[in-house]
């Protein structure tokens, strides 16, 4: 994804506008509310998950708790893997948060951030 698309996505996310970014088939980043909290979600559809990917993600999340602080991992009702992070971080940190989420999911190849 070009950096400009990512920046537009992050700007929309912060402003509260509809924010959705397709990163690869079955893999998207979007705005997602959890209760009353707004957040950034990385979603990996069931058909895009690789064998053992969820287990490895959970292991990394807890083995490297400080690095992935604020990232919550769950499966939704459609068995889509979701990594969610609250939008309480400043706008300048959102690009790094998205990069960390991609790293947690072992999807660094989809990360176009120049500040990786």
N, CA, C and O atoms as a GROMACS GRO file, in nm:
protein
  464
    1UNK      N    1   0.084  -0.116   0.000
    1UNK     CA    2   0.000   0.000   0.000
    1UNK      C    3   0.089   0.122   0.000
    1UNK      O    4   0.182   0.130   0.080
    2UNK      N    5   0.063   0.216  -0.086
    2UNK     CA    6   0.144   0.338  -0.087
    2UNK      C    7   0.130   0.415   0.044
    2UNK      O    8   0.026   0.411   0.110
    3UNK      N    9   0.237   0.487   0.080
    3UNK     CA   10   0.236   0.565   0.204
    3UNK      C   11   0.123   0.666   0.207
    3UNK      O   12   0.068   0.691   0.314
    4UNK      N   13   0.086   0.724   0.093
    4UNK     CA   14  -0.020   0.823   0.091
    4UNK      C   15  -0.154   0.761   0.132
    4UNK      O   16  -0.231   0.823   0.205
    5UNK      N   17  -0.183   0.641   0.085
    5UNK     CA   18  -0.306   0.571   0.125
    5UNK      C   19  -0.306   0.546   0.275
    5UNK      O   20  -0.409   0.563   0.342
    6UNK      N   21  -0.192   0.507   0.328
    6UNK     CA   22  -0.182   0.481   0.471
    6UNK      C   23  -0.204   0.610   0.550
    6UNK      O   24  -0.273   0.609   0.651
    7UNK      N   25  -0.147   0.721   0.503
    7UNK     CA   26  -0.164   0.849   0.573
    7UNK      C   27  -0.308   0.896   0.568
    7UNK      O   28  -0.360   0.946   0.668
    8UNK      N   29  -0.374   0.881   0.454
    8UNK     CA   30  -0.516   0.917   0.443
    8UNK      C   31  -0.598   0.831   0.539
    8UNK      O   32  -0.687   0.882   0.607
    9UNK      N   33  -0.568   0.702   0.544
    9UNK     CA   34  -0.638   0.612   0.635
    9UNK      C   35  -0.621   0.659   0.779
    9UNK      O   36  -0.719   0.668   0.853
   10UNK      N   37  -0.498   0.688   0.820
   10UNK     CA   38  -0.472   0.731   0.958
   10UNK      C   39  -0.539   0.865   0.988
   10UNK      O   40  -0.591   0.885   1.098
   11UNK      N   41  -0.537   0.957   0.892
   11UNK     CA   42  -0.605   1.086   0.910
   11UNK      C   43  -0.756   1.066   0.929
   11UNK      O   44  -0.816   1.128   1.016
   12UNK      N   45  -0.815   0.979   0.848
   12UNK     CA   46  -0.958   0.949   0.862
   12UNK      C   47  -0.988   0.883   0.996
   12UNK      O   48  -1.089   0.912   1.060
   13UNK      N   49  -0.900   0.796   1.039
   13UNK     CA   50  -0.916   0.728   1.166
   13UNK      C   51  -0.922   0.829   1.281
   13UNK      O   52  -1.009   0.819   1.368
   14UNK      N   53  -0.832   0.924   1.282
   14UNK     CA   54  -0.825   1.025   1.387
   14UNK      C   55  -0.946   1.119   1.382
   14UNK      O   56  -0.998   1.158   1.486
   15UNK      N   57  -0.989   1.154   1.262
   15UNK     CA   58  -1.099   1.250   1.247
   15UNK      C   59  -1.235   1.188   1.276
   15UNK      O   60  -1.333   1.260   1.293
   16UNK      N   61  -1.241   1.056   1.281
   16UNK     CA   62  -1.369   0.990   1.304
   16UNK      C   63  -1.443   0.956   1.176
   16UNK      O   64  -1.553   0.900   1.181
   17UNK      N   65  -1.386   0.989   1.062
   17UNK     CA   66  -1.446   0.954   0.933
   17UNK      C   67  -1.432   0.803   0.912
   17UNK      O   68  -1.354   0.736   0.980
   18UNK      N   69  -1.509   0.751   0.817
   18UNK     CA   70  -1.498   0.609   0.785
   18UNK      C   71  -1.354   0.578   0.747
   18UNK      O   72  -1.297   0.642   0.659
   19UNK      N   73  -1.296   0.480   0.812
   19UNK     CA   74  -1.156   0.446   0.788
   19UNK      C   75  -1.144   0.296   0.764
   19UNK      O   76  -1.174   0.215   0.852
   20UNK      N   77  -1.102   0.261   0.644
   20UNK     CA   78  -1.087   0.120   0.606
   20UNK      C   79  -0.975   0.112   0.504
   20UNK      O   80  -0.973   0.189   0.408
   21UNK      N   81  -0.883   0.020   0.524
   21UNK     CA   82  -0.770   0.008   0.434
   21UNK      C   83  -0.742  -0.139   0.407
   21UNK      O   84  -0.709  -0.214   0.499
   22UNK      N   85  -0.756  -0.181   0.281
   22UNK     CA   86  -0.724  -0.318   0.242
   22UNK      C   87  -0.573  -0.329   0.224
   22UNK      O   88  -0.514  -0.256   0.145
   23UNK      N   89  -0.512  -0.421   0.299
   23UNK     CA   90  -0.367  -0.439   0.292
   23UNK      C   91  -0.328  -0.553   0.199
   23UNK      O   92  -0.224  -0.548   0.134
   24UNK      N   93  -0.413  -0.655   0.194
   24UNK     CA   94  -0.392  -0.773   0.110
   24UNK      C   95  -0.526  -0.848   0.110
   24UNK      O   96  -0.613  -0.817   0.192
   25UNK      N   97  -0.544  -0.944   0.022
   25UNK     CA   98  -0.669  -1.019   0.024
   25UNK      C   99  -0.695  -1.080   0.163
   25UNK      O  100  -0.614  -1.157   0.215
   26UNK      N  101  -0.809  -1.042   0.222
   26UNK     CA  102  -0.847  -1.096   0.352
   26UNK      C  103  -0.783  -1.024   0.471
   26UNK      O  104  -0.806  -1.063   0.585
   27UNK      N  105  -0.703  -0.921   0.446
   27UNK     CA  106  -0.634  -0.850   0.555
   27UNK      C  107  -0.665  -0.701   0.542
   27UNK      O  108  -0.635  -0.639   0.440
   28UNK      N  109  -0.727  -0.645   0.647
   28UNK     CA  110  -0.764  -0.504   0.644
   28UNK      C  111  -0.731  -0.436   0.776
   28UNK      O  112  -0.718  -0.500   0.881
   29UNK      N  113  -0.718  -0.306   0.769
   29UNK     CA  114  -0.708  -0.221   0.887
   29UNK      C  115  -0.831  -0.132   0.884
   29UNK      O  116  -0.871  -0.086   0.778
   30UNK      N  117  -0.890  -0.108   1.001
   30UNK     CA  118  -1.011  -0.027   1.005
   30UNK      C  119  -1.034   0.031   1.143
   30UNK      O  120  -0.968  -0.007   1.240
   31UNK      N  121  -1.128   0.123   1.150
   31UNK     CA  122  -1.174   0.175   1.278
   31UNK      C  123  -1.272   0.073   1.335
   31UNK      O  124  -1.353   0.018   1.262
   32UNK      N  125  -1.263   0.048   1.464
   32UNK     CA  126  -1.352  -0.050   1.528
   32UNK      C  127  -1.375  -0.008   1.672
   32UNK      O  128  -1.281   0.016   1.747
   33UNK      N  129  -1.501  -0.001   1.710
   33UNK     CA  130  -1.535   0.035   1.848
   33UNK      C  131  -1.541  -0.091   1.933
   33UNK      O  132  -1.591  -0.195   1.890
   34UNK      N  133  -1.490  -0.080   2.054
   34UNK     CA  134  -1.501  -0.186   2.155
   34UNK      C  135  -1.572  -0.122   2.274
   34UNK      O  136  -1.511  -0.045   2.349
   35UNK      N  137  -1.698  -0.153   2.288
   35UNK     CA  138  -1.776  -0.083   2.389
   35UNK      C  139  -1.788   0.062   2.348
   35UNK      O  140  -1.836   0.092   2.239
   36UNK      N  141  -1.745   0.153   2.435
   36UNK     CA  142  -1.750   0.296   2.405
   36UNK      C  143  -1.616   0.350   2.357
   36UNK      O  144  -1.602   0.470   2.334
   37UNK      N  145  -1.517   0.264   2.341
   37UNK     CA  146  -1.383   0.307   2.302
   37UNK      C  147  -1.362   0.289   2.152
   37UNK      O  148  -1.394   0.185   2.095
   38UNK      N  149  -1.307   0.392   2.091
   38UNK     CA  150  -1.269   0.383   1.950
   38UNK      C  151  -1.133   0.318   1.943
   38UNK      O  152  -1.048   0.336   2.030
   39UNK      N  153  -1.113   0.242   1.837
   39UNK     CA  154  -0.984   0.177   1.823
   39UNK      C  155  -0.946   0.151   1.679
   39UNK      O  156  -1.025   0.168   1.586
   40UNK      N  157  -0.823   0.110   1.663
   40UNK     CA  158  -0.766   0.068   1.536
   40UNK      C  159  -0.763  -0.084   1.538
   40UNK      O  160  -0.716  -0.145   1.634
   41UNK      N  161  -0.814  -0.145   1.432
   41UNK     CA  162  -0.816  -0.291   1.426
   41UNK      C  163  -0.745  -0.340   1.300
   41UNK      O  164  -0.763  -0.286   1.191
   42UNK      N  165  -0.666  -0.443   1.319
   42UNK     CA  166  -0.608  -0.518   1.208
   42UNK      C  167  -0.687  -0.648   1.203
   42UNK      O  168  -0.689  -0.723   1.300
   43UNK      N  169  -0.752  -0.675   1.090
   43UNK     CA  170  -0.837  -0.792   1.077
   43UNK      C  171  -0.781  -0.886   0.972
   43UNK      O  172  -0.746  -0.846   0.861
   44UNK      N  173  -0.773  -1.014   1.010
   44UNK     CA  174  -0.726  -1.117   0.918
   44UNK      C  175  -0.838  -1.221   0.906
   44UNK      O  176  -0.868  -1.291   1.002
   45UNK      N  177  -0.898  -1.229   0.788
   45UNK     CA  178  -1.008  -1.322   0.765
   45UNK      C  179  -0.960  -1.466   0.784
   45UNK      O  180  -0.844  -1.498   0.762
   46UNK      N  181  -1.052  -1.551   0.823
   46UNK     CA  182  -1.020  -1.692   0.849
   46UNK      C  183  -0.946  -1.755   0.732
   46UNK      O  184  -0.850  -1.829   0.753
   47UNK      N  185  -0.989  -1.725   0.610
   47UNK     CA  186  -0.924  -1.787   0.493
   47UNK      C  187  -0.784  -1.732   0.467
   47UNK      O  188  -0.707  -1.794   0.394
   48UNK      N  189  -0.749  -1.618   0.526
   48UNK     CA  190  -0.615  -1.561   0.510
   48UNK      C  191  -0.519  -1.603   0.621
   48UNK      O  192  -0.399  -1.579   0.611
   49UNK      N  193  -0.572  -1.667   0.727
   49UNK     CA  194  -0.486  -1.712   0.836
   49UNK      C  195  -0.402  -1.831   0.794
   49UNK      O  196  -0.448  -1.920   0.723
   50UNK      N  197  -0.280  -1.831   0.837
   50UNK     CA  198  -0.191  -1.944   0.811
   50UNK      C  199  -0.196  -2.038   0.931
   50UNK      O  200  -0.227  -1.997   1.042
   51UNK      N  201  -0.166  -2.164   0.907
   51UNK     CA  202  -0.167  -2.263   1.015
   51UNK      C  203  -0.072  -2.219   1.127
   51UNK      O  204   0.044  -2.188   1.101
   52UNK      N  205  -0.121  -2.218   1.249
   52UNK     CA  206  -0.040  -2.183   1.365
   52UNK      C  207  -0.020  -2.035   1.388
   52UNK      O  208   0.043  -1.996   1.486
   53UNK      N  209  -0.074  -1.950   1.299
   53UNK     CA  210  -0.051  -1.806   1.311
   53UNK      C  211  -0.110  -1.750   1.440
   53UNK      O  212  -0.045  -1.669   1.506
   54UNK      N  213  -0.229  -1.789   1.477
   54UNK     CA  214  -0.292  -1.739   1.599
   54UNK      C  215  -0.211  -1.779   1.722
   54UNK      O  216  -0.188  -1.697   1.811
   55UNK      N  217  -0.168  -1.902   1.728
   55UNK     CA  218  -0.089  -1.948   1.842
   55UNK      C  219   0.042  -1.870   1.854
   55UNK      O  220   0.079  -1.827   1.963
   56UNK      N  221   0.111  -1.850   1.741
   56UNK     CA  222   0.237  -1.774   1.744
   56UNK      C  223   0.214  -1.630   1.788
   56UNK      O  224   0.294  -1.572   1.861
   57UNK      N  225   0.102  -1.572   1.742
   57UNK     CA  226   0.071  -1.434   1.781
   57UNK      C  227   0.048  -1.424   1.932
   57UNK      O  228   0.099  -1.333   1.997
   58UNK      N  229  -0.029  -1.516   1.985
   58UNK     CA  230  -0.057  -1.514   2.129
   58UNK      C  231   0.072  -1.532   2.209
   58UNK      O  232   0.093  -1.464   2.309
   59UNK      N  233   0.158  -1.623   2.164
   59UNK     CA  234   0.286  -1.644   2.233
   59UNK      C  235   0.370  -1.515   2.230
   59UNK      O  236   0.423  -1.474   2.333
   60UNK      N  237   0.381  -1.453   2.114
   60UNK     CA  238   0.460  -1.329   2.102
   60UNK      C  239   0.400  -1.218   2.187
   60UNK      O  240   0.474  -1.143   2.251
   61UNK      N  241   0.268  -1.208   2.189
   61UNK     CA  242   0.201  -1.101   2.264
   61UNK      C  243   0.238  -1.109   2.412
   61UNK      O  244   0.261  -1.007   2.477
   62UNK      N  245   0.242  -1.231   2.466
   62UNK     CA  246   0.269  -1.245   2.609
   62UNK      C  247   0.417  -1.256   2.641
   62UNK      O  248   0.459  -1.218   2.750
   63UNK      N  249   0.496  -1.308   2.549
   63UNK     CA  250   0.641  -1.313   2.571
   63UNK      C  251   0.703  -1.174   2.559
   63UNK      O  252   0.803  -1.145   2.624
   64UNK      N  253   0.645  -1.089   2.475
   64UNK     CA  254   0.696  -0.954   2.454
   64UNK      C  255   0.588  -0.852   2.494
   64UNK      O  256   0.549  -0.766   2.415
   65UNK      N  257   0.542  -0.865   2.616
   65UNK     CA  258   0.429  -0.786   2.664
   65UNK      C  259   0.453  -0.635   2.654
   65UNK      O  260   0.360  -0.561   2.621
   66UNK      N  261   0.572  -0.590   2.680
   66UNK     CA  262   0.600  -0.446   2.675
   66UNK      C  263   0.595  -0.396   2.530
   66UNK      O  264   0.540  -0.289   2.504
   67UNK      N  265   0.653  -0.471   2.440
   67UNK     CA  266   0.656  -0.430   2.299
   67UNK      C  267   0.515  -0.419   2.241
   67UNK      O  268   0.486  -0.327   2.165
   68UNK      N  269   0.428  -0.512   2.278
   68UNK     CA  270   0.293  -0.517   2.221
   68UNK      C  271   0.186  -0.469   2.319
   68UNK      O  272   0.070  -0.507   2.307
   69UNK      N  273   0.225  -0.386   2.415
   69UNK     CA  274   0.133  -0.332   2.513
   69UNK      C  275   0.018  -0.258   2.443
   69UNK      O  276   0.040  -0.180   2.351
   70UNK      N  277  -0.102  -0.284   2.487
   70UNK     CA  278  -0.220  -0.219   2.430
   70UNK      C  279  -0.284  -0.295   2.316
   70UNK      O  280  -0.395  -0.260   2.274
   71UNK      N  281  -0.218  -0.399   2.264
   71UNK     CA  282  -0.273  -0.480   2.156
   71UNK      C  283  -0.354  -0.596   2.215
   71UNK      O  284  -0.302  -0.673   2.296
   72UNK      N  285  -0.478  -0.605   2.175
   72UNK     CA  286  -0.565  -0.713   2.222
   72UNK      C  287  -0.598  -0.802   2.103
   72UNK      O  288  -0.633  -0.752   1.996
   73UNK      N  289  -0.588  -0.933   2.122
   73UNK     CA  290  -0.609  -1.030   2.015
   73UNK      C  291  -0.734  -1.112   2.046
   73UNK      O  292  -0.751  -1.161   2.158
   74UNK      N  293  -0.821  -1.126   1.946
   74UNK     CA  294  -0.938  -1.211   1.964
   74UNK      C  295  -0.991  -1.256   1.828
   74UNK      O  296  -0.953  -1.202   1.724
   75UNK      N  297  -1.079  -1.355   1.831
   75UNK     CA  298  -1.152  -1.399   1.713
   75UNK      C  299  -1.294  -1.347   1.725
   75UNK      O  300  -1.356  -1.363   1.830
   76UNK      N  301  -1.345  -1.284   1.618
   76UNK     CA  302  -1.483  -1.235   1.625
   76UNK      C  303  -1.580  -1.348   1.588
   76UNK      O  304  -1.539  -1.462   1.569
   77UNK      N  305  -1.708  -1.316   1.579
   77UNK     CA  306  -1.812  -1.416   1.553
   77UNK      C  307  -1.795  -1.486   1.418
   77UNK      O  308  -1.842  -1.598   1.400
   78UNK      N  309  -1.727  -1.420   1.323
   78UNK     CA  310  -1.703  -1.482   1.191
   78UNK      C  311  -1.567  -1.552   1.186
   78UNK      O  312  -1.521  -1.592   1.079
   79UNK      N  313  -1.503  -1.567   1.301
   79UNK     CA  314  -1.370  -1.628   1.312
   79UNK      C  315  -1.262  -1.546   1.241
   79UNK      O  316  -1.162  -1.601   1.196
   80UNK      N  317  -1.285  -1.417   1.233
   80UNK     CA  318  -1.183  -1.326   1.182
   80UNK      C  319  -1.090  -1.294   1.298
   80UNK      O  320  -1.136  -1.262   1.408
   81UNK      N  321  -0.962  -1.304   1.274
   81UNK     CA  322  -0.863  -1.268   1.375
   81UNK      C  323  -0.856  -1.116   1.382
   81UNK      O  324  -0.840  -1.049   1.280
   82UNK      N  325  -0.868  -1.062   1.502
   82UNK     CA  326  -0.865  -0.917   1.521
   82UNK      C  327  -0.757  -0.881   1.621
   82UNK      O  328  -0.749  -0.939   1.729
   83UNK      N  329  -0.673  -0.786   1.583
   83UNK     CA  330  -0.580  -0.722   1.678
   83UNK      C  331  -0.633  -0.581   1.693
   83UNK      O  332  -0.642  -0.507   1.595
   84UNK      N  333  -0.666  -0.542   1.816
   84UNK     CA  334  -0.729  -0.413   1.842
   84UNK      C  335  -0.642  -0.331   1.935
   84UNK      O  336  -0.583  -0.384   2.029
   85UNK      N  337  -0.635  -0.202   1.909
   85UNK     CA  338  -0.562  -0.108   1.996
   85UNK      C  339  -0.646   0.018   2.010
   85UNK      O  340  -0.695   0.071   1.910
   86UNK      N  341  -0.663   0.068   2.132
   86UNK     CA  342  -0.740   0.189   2.156
   86UNK      C  343  -0.678   0.308   2.086
   86UNK      O  344  -0.557   0.313   2.065
   87UNK      N  345  -0.762   0.404   2.049
   87UNK     CA  346  -0.715   0.526   1.983
   87UNK      C  347  -0.675   0.634   2.082
   87UNK      O  348  -0.676   0.752   2.048
   88UNK      N  349  -0.641   0.596   2.203
   88UNK     CA  350  -0.601   0.694   2.303
   88UNK      C  351  -0.461   0.749   2.278
   88UNK      O  352  -0.420   0.847   2.341
   89UNK      N  353  -0.389   0.687   2.189
   89UNK     CA  354  -0.253   0.732   2.157
   89UNK      C  355  -0.259   0.858   2.070
   89UNK      O  356  -0.357   0.877   1.998
   90UNK      N  357  -0.157   0.943   2.075
   90UNK     CA  358  -0.154   1.061   1.988
   90UNK      C  359  -0.145   1.020   1.841
   90UNK      O  360  -0.096   0.911   1.809
   91UNK      N  361  -0.191   1.107   1.753
   91UNK     CA  362  -0.191   1.080   1.608
   91UNK      C  363  -0.053   1.036   1.560
   91UNK      O  364  -0.043   0.948   1.475
   92UNK      N  365   0.051   1.098   1.612
   92UNK     CA  366   0.186   1.065   1.568
   92UNK      C  367   0.226   0.921   1.600
   92UNK      O  368   0.317   0.867   1.538
   93UNK      N  369   0.160   0.859   1.697
   93UNK     CA  370   0.195   0.722   1.736
   93UNK      C  371   0.117   0.617   1.658
   93UNK      O  372   0.156   0.500   1.658
   94UNK      N  373   0.010   0.655   1.590
   94UNK     CA  374  -0.076   0.556   1.523
   94UNK      C  375  -0.003   0.479   1.413
   94UNK      O  376  -0.028   0.360   1.395
   95UNK      N  377   0.085   0.545   1.341
   95UNK     CA  378   0.160   0.476   1.236
   95UNK      C  379   0.248   0.366   1.298
   95UNK      O  380   0.256   0.256   1.245
   96UNK      N  381   0.313   0.397   1.410
   96UNK     CA  382   0.395   0.296   1.479
   96UNK      C  383   0.309   0.185   1.536
   96UNK      O  384   0.350   0.069   1.536
   97UNK      N  385   0.190   0.219   1.585
   97UNK     CA  386   0.100   0.116   1.639
   97UNK      C  387   0.058   0.020   1.529
   97UNK      O  388   0.058  -0.101   1.550
   98UNK      N  389   0.023   0.073   1.413
   98UNK     CA  390  -0.013  -0.014   1.301
   98UNK      C  391   0.105  -0.102   1.262
   98UNK      O  392   0.086  -0.220   1.233
   99UNK      N  393   0.224  -0.048   1.262
   99UNK     CA  394   0.344  -0.128   1.232
   99UNK      C  395   0.362  -0.239   1.336
   99UNK      O  396   0.396  -0.352   1.300
  100UNK      N  397   0.341  -0.207   1.464
  100UNK     CA  398   0.353  -0.310   1.569
  100UNK      C  399   0.248  -0.419   1.552
  100UNK      O  400   0.277  -0.537   1.572
  101UNK      N  401   0.127  -0.380   1.514
  101UNK     CA  402   0.021  -0.478   1.492
  101UNK      C  403   0.057  -0.572   1.377
  101UNK      O  404   0.038  -0.694   1.387
  102UNK      N  405   0.110  -0.516   1.269
  102UNK     CA  406   0.153  -0.599   1.157
  102UNK      C  407   0.267  -0.691   1.199
  102UNK      O  408   0.272  -0.806   1.157
  103UNK      N  409   0.358  -0.642   1.279
  103UNK     CA  410   0.468  -0.723   1.330
  103UNK      C  411   0.416  -0.837   1.417
  103UNK      O  412   0.461  -0.951   1.405
  104UNK      N  413   0.322  -0.805   1.505
  104UNK     CA  414   0.264  -0.907   1.592
  104UNK      C  415   0.201  -1.020   1.511
  104UNK      O  416   0.210  -1.137   1.548
  105UNK      N  417   0.136  -0.983   1.401
  105UNK     CA  418   0.071  -1.082   1.314
  105UNK      C  419   0.168  -1.147   1.217
  105UNK      O  420   0.128  -1.230   1.134
  106UNK      N  421   0.297  -1.111   1.226
  106UNK     CA  422   0.400  -1.161   1.135
  106UNK      C  423   0.366  -1.124   0.990
  106UNK      O  424   0.382  -1.204   0.898
  107UNK      N  425   0.320  -1.000   0.973
  107UNK     CA  426   0.283  -0.948   0.841
  107UNK      C  427   0.367  -0.825   0.807
  107UNK      O  428   0.318  -0.732   0.743
  108UNK      N  429   0.492  -0.825   0.849
  108UNK     CA  430   0.581  -0.710   0.825
  108UNK      C  431   0.593  -0.676   0.678
  108UNK      O  432   0.617  -0.561   0.643
  109UNK      N  433   0.578  -0.774   0.591
  109UNK     CA  434   0.590  -0.750   0.446
  109UNK      C  435   0.483  -0.653   0.397
  109UNK      O  436   0.500  -0.593   0.291
  110UNK      N  437   0.375  -0.636   0.471
  110UNK     CA  438   0.268  -0.543   0.433
  110UNK      C  439   0.288  -0.404   0.490
  110UNK      O  440   0.209  -0.313   0.463
  111UNK      N  441   0.394  -0.386   0.567
  111UNK     CA  442   0.419  -0.260   0.635
  111UNK      C  443   0.501  -0.168   0.545
  111UNK      O  444   0.617  -0.196   0.514
  112UNK      N  445   0.438  -0.058   0.502
  112UNK     CA  446   0.507   0.037   0.414
  112UNK      C  447   0.556   0.161   0.490
  112UNK      O  448   0.608   0.255   0.431
  113UNK      N  449   0.538   0.160   0.620
  113UNK     CA  450   0.576   0.277   0.699
  113UNK      C  451   0.725   0.303   0.686
  113UNK      O  452   0.807   0.211   0.692
  114UNK      N  453   0.759   0.428   0.666
  114UNK     CA  454   0.900   0.464   0.657
  114UNK      C  455   0.965   0.467   0.793
  114UNK      O  456   1.088   0.467   0.803
  115UNK      N  457   0.885   0.471   0.899
  115UNK     CA  458   0.939   0.478   1.034
  115UNK      C  459   0.944   0.344   1.105
  115UNK      O  460   0.942   0.340   1.228
  116UNK      N  461   0.951   0.236   1.030
  116UNK     CA  462   0.949   0.101   1.090
  116UNK      C  463   1.057   0.082   1.188
  116UNK      O  464   1.068  -0.026   1.246
   0.00000   0.00000   0.00000
